[in-house]
Amino acid sequence: MAEKKPSLYTLSFFLLCLSNFLFSASFSMIIPELPDYLASLGGKEYIGYTIALFTLAAGFSRPFSGKLTDHIGRIPIMAFGSLVCFICGGLYPMLHTVQGFLFLRFIHGMSTGTKPTATAAYVADVIPEDRRGEAQGSLGIFTATGMSIGPAIGSFLAAHYGLDQMFYISSIFALASIVILSRMKETLPKAMKSRFSFSLFRIGWKDVFEPKVVPVFWVMLFVSFSAGAMITLIPDTSKLVGWTNKGLYFTIYTISSILIRFFFSKASDQYGRIPVLIFGCFMLSLSMFLLVFSANSYLLIVSAIIYGMAWGVNTPTLAAWTNDLGDKNHMGRAMATMYIALEAGIGIGAYVSGEIYQGVASQIPIPFLLAALLSLLAFILLWTKKRNWTYGI
C-alpha cells in the first residue's frame, strides 16, 4: 500500500495564503491609477518611474531581507513588508508633489522586497521537496487572486469615491495581512536565530547572491522584463482600445493565471522544472508578440489570457526550482537572489518602456517587442542548457 502523503493544506499554510492575498491586493490595487495620478501632479514624463522606483527599492532590499529572514525569522520579515504597505497607503493622499510621490514609490517598494522573500522561505520550511511545485502553485492562486481583484477594486474606488479612498482601502488590506500573520508559528529553528542587531545590515557579496541558483536568476531576469513593460504601458494601451477600466487586462491575465495553477500546479513536480519553464517562456513570448499588434480589444484579451497562463506556469516553477537548488541553511538568500532578478527585470522593463513611450502612442509596440525577444531568449537558454543545468525535481 502506498504511503499517504501529508496534507499541504494546514491552518498555517492557509493563513500564509490568506495573508499573501491581502498583501498582493493592497499594493496592486493602486497600480492602474498611478499613471493618471502622477500626470495630475504634473509628472507625466516620469510615468516609467512609478514601477521602476518601486522595483529598484525591492531589489535593493532583497539582500537585507534574505539575511534577516535567515537570522531573525520568517514571520517578522513578512510582517515588516505588510507594515510598509500599510504606512505608504495612508501617506499617498498627503503628498502632492511629483518628488514626494516618487520618493514614496521608492519606500513602498521595500514591501515587495521583504514579504515575498520570507514567504518563500517559509514555504520551503514546511513543504516536502517533492511537493514544492504544487505548494507554490497553491500559494500563487491566492497571490494572483489578490492581484486580480486589487486593480479592479482600485479602479472602482477611484471612479466612484476618489483616489484618496482607494489609497486608504489599500492600507486597510495591508493591515489585515499583518493581523493574520500574528496567528502563525515561526519556522526558523531556534538554533539558527539571532538577536536583532545593526550588524545584520552589513551586507557582503555572499549575502547578495546565491551562486547555486544562477540558472534561475537568468531566466527570471529575462522573463520579468515583460512584467515591467506590461505594468507601465497596459493602462494607456487599454484607453487606446476604449476600455474605461484600466485594470481589466490585469484582471483577465490573473484569472487565467489562477485557472492554470488549479490544473497544472503539480506539473513541475511530475515532469521537471525545466520542461515546464520551456513551455511557459514560449507562451510568454507569444503573449508579448500579440501586444505588438494589439490595436483592438480582441487581441488584448487573447494576450492577457496567454500572459496569465505563462506567469501561472513560470512563477511557481521558478520558486520551486530555487528551493531545489538553494543552500538549505540559507534559503532566504536563495529566494532573495531569485527576487533580485525579478525586481531587476521589472524595473528595467518599466524604465525602458517609459523612456521609449514618453506619451507617444505609436511607440508602445517597441517595448512589447523587446519583452517578446527576451522571453524568447529565456526559452532558447532553457532549451540549449537543459542537459547542463540542474533540474532539481
N, C-alpha and C positions, 0 to 999 in steps of 0.2 A: 504494500500500500504506500502510495506517495505521501510524503510528509506534508502536512498542511502548512502553507505559508502564513505567517502572522499578518494581521490586517495592517494596511498602511494608515487607515482612517481612524486614528486615535483622537482623543479630545485635543491633545497638544497640536497635532498636525492640522486639525480643523481650525483651531484658534489661530494658528500661524497663517493659514489660507485666508481666514476672515480679516485678519489684520492687514494682509497684503492687498486684499480687495479694497479696503477703505483707504489705504495709503495711495494706491495707484489711482483711485478715483479722485483723491484730493489734488494731486499735482497735475493730472491730465485734464481736470475739469476746466482749467483756465486757458489751456493751450490754444484752442481755436480763436479765442477773442484777443489774444495778445498782440497780433499784428495791427489790428484796428485800434487797440488801446494805445499802443506805442505811437501810432500815427497821430492819434488825437492829442498826444503830448508834444507833437512836433518832431518826432523821430522816425519817420517812415524809412529813411535811408539806413536805419540801424536794425531793420526787421531781422536780418540774419543773425544778429547778436542775441536775440531773445532765447534761442536754443543753444547757440554756440557758447555763451557765457555760462548757461546752466550746466552744460555738459563739461565745460572746462573745469568748473568747480567740483563737479562729481568726479572727474578723472583725477584732479589734484588731491582729493580727499581719500581716494581708494587705498593708497599705501598705508595711510594712517588708520583707516577703518579696518583693513586687513590685520594689521599688527594689534590693534586694540581688541578686535574680535578674538584673536588667539591668546590674549593675555587677560583681558578684563571679563569677557564673556559675550555670548551671542545676544542675549536679551537687552542689556544696557545699550549696545550699539544700535540695535533695531529701534529702541525707544528714542534714542537721540535723533535718528533720521526722521521719525514721525514728528518729534518736537520741532524740528526746523520747519517742516511743512506747516505746522500749527501757527508758529510765530509769523512766518512770512505771509501766510494767507491774511492775517489781520493787519499787516503793515502796508500791503499794496494800496489800499484806499487812502493812506496817509501820505504817500509820496507822489508829488505831482510834477516832477521834473524828469526829463529823459535820463539824466545822470543818476537820479535816485532810483528810477525803475531798473536801469541796467545793473546798478550795484545790488539791488535786491534779488535780481535774477541770478546773479553770481552766488549770493548767500543761499538762495533756495536750492541751488544745485547740490549743495552739501547733503541734502536729504537723500537723493538717489545715489550719492557716493558712499553712503553708510548703511542704510537699512538693507538693500538687496545683498550686499556682501555678507552681512551677518545672517540674513535669512538663508542664503545658500549654504553657509557653513552649518547652520542648524539642521538643515535637511540632510547634509552629509553625515551628521552625527546620529540621526535617528532612523535612517533608511538603509536597509541592506543593499550591498553593492549591486546585486543583480536586479534591483527594482528601482534604481535611481531614475531611469528614464521615465518610468510610469509616475513616480513621485513628482518629478519636475513638471511633467505634463499636467498632473492634477493641480499642483500649485499654480501653474501657469493659467489654468482655466479661471481661477479666481482673480489673478492679476489682470488677465485680458478682459474679464468681465468688468472690472473696475475701470480699465482704460477705455472700454466701450461705452459704458454708462456715463463716465465722467464728462467727456466732451459734449454729449447730448444734453446732460443736465446743465452744464455750464452755459451753453448757447441758449437754452430755455430760460435760465435765470437772468442772463444778461438782457435778453429780449423783453422779458415781462417785468423784471424787478430792478434791473440795473446792475452794473458791473460791481459796485461795492458789495451788494448782497451775494453775488457769485463768489467773490473772494472770501467773504465771511463763512459761507457754507463750506467752501473748500477747507477752511481752517477747522471747522467742526468735524469734518470727516477725519482729519489727521488726529484730532484729539481722541476720537473714538478708537482709532488704531492703537494709540498708546494705552488706553484703558484695557483693551483686550490683552495686550502683552503682559500686563501685570498678573494675569491668571496662568501664565505659562511657567514651566520649570526650566531652569538653566541646564544646558547640556555640556558645557565645558567642564571637564573633570577638575576637581578642587586642586589636584596636584599640579595642574598647569596654570592655575590662576595666579595673577599678580595683583598687588595693591596698585591703585591708580597713582601714577607719578608723572611729572612732566618729562621725565627721561624717556617715556614711551613715545614721545613725539620726535625723538631723534631717529631719523629715517636714513638708512643706508640702502645701497642698491639691492641687497639681498631681501630687504623689506618691500621693495617696489615690484620686483619681478621674480616670478617662479619659472625657472628655465624648463621645468618638466612639461609645462603647458604651452610651449611655443607654437605648436600646430593650431591649438585653439585660438591663440592670440591673433595670428594672421588671418584666419578665416573670419573671426568675429570683426576684425578691423575692416575688412573689405565689404562684408555684407551690411554692416551698420551705417555705412555712408548713405545708403538708401533711406534709412530712417531719418537722418538729418535733412535730406532733401525733401522727403515727404512732409515732415512736420512743418518745415519752413514754407513750402510752396502750395500744399494742398488747400489751405484756406482760400487763397486767392484764385487757385485753379477752380475751386468749387463755385466761386462767384462768377467766373467766366462762363461756366456752363449753365448758370441760372439757379444754382442751389442756394436757398436762403439760409439753410442751417449748415454752417461751415464745419460742423462736427460729424456730418453724415458719413463721409469717407472713413473716418476713424471708427465709427460705429459698425459699418459694414465689414471692414477688414478685421476688427476684433471679434465680431460674431463668427466670421469664417475661421479665425484662429482658434476660437473656443471649440467649434464643431470638430475640427480635425484633431484636436487634442483628445476629445472624447473617444474617437475611433482609433487613433493611432498613437496613443500615449506610450504603449508598450513596444512600439516598432523598433526603437534603437536598442532595447534590451534583447530583442529577439534576433535582429538582423545585423546589429553592429552600428556604431555611431557614424562611421564614415559613409557607408552606403546610404543611410538616411539623409545625411548632410548633402551628399551629391544631388539627391532629388530636390532638397529644399533650396539649394543655391540656384539650380536650374529654374525653378518656379519663381524665385525672387527676381532673377534676371528678366524673365518673361514679363512679369508684372511691371517692371520699370520701363521696358521697351514699349509696352502699351501706353504708358503715360506720355511718351514722346509724341504719340499720335492722338492723344485723348482730347478731341475737340467737341466731344458730346458726352452726354450722361451715360450712355450705354457702355462705352469703353472705360469710363471712370469707374463704373460699378464692377465691371469684369476685372479691372486692375486691382480694385480693393479686395475682391474675393480671392484672387490668386496671391496677392501680397499677404493676406491673412493666413492662407494655407502655408506659405513659405515660412513666415515667422512662427506659426504654430508648430512647425516641424523643427526649425533651426534652433530656437532659443532653449527649449528644454534639453535638446540633444547636446548642444554646446555646453550647457551647465553640467549635464551628466558626464560628458567626456572630461570636463575639468575635474570633477570629483574622482574619476578613474585615474587620471594621470598625476594629480597633485600629491604633494607630500602630506601624509595623513596627520602629521603633527603640526602642519602649517596650512590647514585648509583655508583659513581666512586669507592668507597671502595668495594662494592659488586662485581663489574666487576673485580677489581684488585684481589680479593680473587679467583675468578674463573681462572684468568690468572696465578696466582701464582701456582695453581695446574697444569695448562697446562705446564708451564715452568719447574716446578719441575719434572713432568713426562717425558718430553722430555729430560731434562738434565740428569736425572738418566738413562733413556734408552740409551742415546748416550754414557755416560761414561761407563756403564756396558758393552755395546756392544763392544766398543773399547778395553776395558780391556780383554774381552773374546776372541775377534778376533785376535788382535796382528799380523795381516797379514797372519794368517794361515787359508786357505780356508775351511778346514774341520770343523772349529769352528763356521762358520757362522750360521748354523741352531740353535744353542743353544739360542742366544738372541731372535730369532724369536719365539722359543718355549715359552720362558718366557713371551714375549709380548702376545702370544695367551692365556696363562693361566691367566694373569692379566686382559685381556679383558673379559675372561670367568667369572672371579671373579666379575667384574662390573655387568655383566649380572645376576649373582646369587644374588647380593646385591639388584639390582633393582626389581628382581622377588620376593624376600622374604620380602622386605621392602615396597612394593608398597602400602600397606594399611596403613602404618605408616608415610611414608614420604609425605609431602605436594605436591600435584600435580601442583599447580599453575593453569594454564588453563586446 
